[in-house]
Amino acid sequence: CAVPQPREIGAGALLWGPGLGGTWPRTCLVGPDWPCAVVTISLIVGISAAWIVYVAETAGALFAAVGVLSTLLTLLCFCKTAFSDPGIQAKQPVLVVDESSANIVCPHCNVYRARGTFHCLMCNACVERLDHHCPWTGKCIGRRTIRYFRAFLGMLSLHIVFVIISIGVRFIESADASLGT
């Protein structure tokens, strides 16, 4: 049984799936900054696991369930962002370059690009409606991943607020218990 080799797409790699246009988990397309994505996942999992062990365990089942659910939803949104195709323009070689098509031919890729598509120098690819290159996700945020990215930011913010509030509540409870009130 041969293990399929990753296919280069710009500076990223398609680890599995049918190719461009797919979303995770059916497709896994990593960007050039994939080590940063691994660090991001490690931070989310590590901090959340420490919270579950040290805070949620003593706070009760409801706190633990909400914390685990918010961790899983945050990771789901992150994976949809980090491992899906952001909208990379398929390479179609330019056969004839004339003056009228010069503004739609990427000077870096030498391919036709749709209106609203921009070249990312980090990913070495043209991305539809490129928002920005995000090192934390390891790739570009474009037309196909912007909604997942926004969901990730929202879930991460809610998760952080929940963790901070629950740590504060736990701290106050332990302070009250040590004072004997």
Secondary structure, 3 states (H helix, E strand, C coil): CCCCCCEEECCEEEEECCCCCCCCCCCEEECCCHHHHHHHHHHHHHHHHHHHHHHHHHHCHHHHHHHHHHHHHHHHHHHHHHHCCCCECCCCECCCCCHHHHHHECCCCCEECCCCEEEECCCCEEEECCCEEECCCCEEECCCCHHHHHHHHHHHHHHHHHHHHHHHHHHHHHHHHHHCC
